[in-house]
Amino acid sequence: MLPIWIVAACIPLLLSECNSNDYITTPRPTAYPRIALHDSTFTAVALPRINLQVSTSAIASLHEKENATWIDINYPNYNATIHATYTPVDNTTLNATLANRSERIALDLGDTTFENISINNPDGTSANIYATRNNMVTPLMFLATDHKSWILSGAVAFEGTSAINYDSVAPIVNTLQRDLIHTLQNLSQQ
């Protein structure tokens, strides 16, 4: 056991260190940037070349390519784009084209786990959204049709990267998923 005089001498030293003004701060770990998400305001946009009307987010810009079969909905704030392909079909090509697009989506998803969101609109159009929570450049893919004359398929892609860390972009993916659901629920023939 220590003599009492050693313990008594150490107590003032310890207490004086607690009141020292020479306190050195320790920096916190670097914080991740906060992602500013946009409000849910949508604008109807007519696509006369393909005879469709889509409802897109007010912060997104829609670009219809010259050949009228490719549509890009750009989200510059998120560095993401919804790439869509419009395919005209008829009764003889509908099932084969749907099977082809479904196979392409299945190949892109591979063995990843995904959520399938089905949308059935009163006008007869239907859509499926395939959402994966894995580290993929295309975390959202979709397939929509009116079952008569057109198929719209595509994916959400993050630009300028070969892979994403899903945890870092989860709020953006959730916002884009919400926008994509709204867009596919409001597809209409002109």
Residue pairs with C-beta under 8 A, 6 or more apart in sequence:
32 168
35 78
35 169
35 171
35 172
36 77
37 171
37 172
37 175
38 57
38 58
38 59
38 77
38 175
39 58
40 57
40 178
40 179
40 182
41 57
41 58
42 55
42 56
42 57
42 58
42 179
42 182
42 183
42 186
43 55
43 56
43 57
43 58
44 53
44 54
44 55
44 186
45 53
45 54
45 55
45 56
45 62
46 52
46 53
46 190
47 53
47 54
47 62
47 64
47 68
47 71
47 190
48 190
49 64
49 68
50 64
50 68
50 69
50 71
50 86
50 88
50 150
51 189
51 190
52 86
52 150
52 152
52 187
52 188
52 189
52 190
53 186
53 187
53 188
53 189
53 190
54 62
54 71
54 183
54 186
54 187
55 182
55 183
55 186
56 62
56 73
56 179
56 183
57 73
57 75
57 179
59 75
59 77
60 73
60 74
60 75
60 82
60 179
61 73
61 74
61 76
62 71
62 72
62 73
62 74
63 71
63 72
63 73
63 74
64 70
64 71
65 71
65 72
68 86
69 85
69 86
69 87
70 83
70 84
70 85
70 86
71 83
71 84
71 85
71 86
71 154
72 81
72 82
72 83
72 84
73 81
73 82
73 84
73 183
74 80
74 81
75 81
75 82
75 176
78 158
78 172
78 175
78 176
79 158
79 159
79 160
80 156
80 157
80 158
80 159
80 172
80 176
81 156
81 157
81 159
82 154
82 155
82 156
82 157
82 176
82 180
82 183
83 154
83 155
83 156
83 157
84 152
84 153
84 154
85 152
85 153
85 154
86 150
86 151
86 152
87 97
87 101
87 150
87 151
87 152
87 153
88 149
88 150
89 97
89 145
89 149
89 150
89 151
90 149
91 148
94 145
94 147
94 148
94 151
97 151
98 143
98 145
98 151
101 143
101 151
101 153
102 143
104 153
105 130
105 141
105 143
105 153
108 138
108 141
108 155
109 130
109 132
109 141
112 132
112 134
112 136
113 132
113 133
113 134
114 130
114 131
114 132
115 130
115 131
115 132
115 133
116 128
116 129
116 130
117 128
117 129
117 130
117 131
117 177
117 181
118 126
118 127
118 128
119 126
119 127
119 128
119 129
119 144
119 181
119 184
119 185
120 126
121 127
121 185
121 187
123 146
123 188
123 189
124 146
124 147
124 148
125 144
125 145
125 146
125 147
125 187
125 188
126 144
126 145
126 147
127 142
127 143
127 144
127 145
127 152
127 184
127 185
127 187
128 142
128 143
128 144
129 140
129 141
129 142
129 177
129 180
129 181
129 184
130 140
130 141
130 142
131 139
131 140
131 173
131 177
132 139
132 140
133 139
133 166
133 170
134 166
135 163
135 164
135 165
135 166
136 163
136 164
136 166
137 157
137 158
137 161
137 162
137 163
137 164
138 155
138 156
138 157
139 156
139 164
139 166
139 169
139 173
140 155
140 156
140 173
140 176
140 177
140 180
141 153
141 154
141 155
141 156
142 152
142 153
142 154
142 155
142 180
142 184
143 151
143 152
143 153
144 151
144 152
144 153
144 184
144 187
145 151
145 152
146 189
149 189
152 187
156 173
156 176
156 180
158 164
158 169
166 173
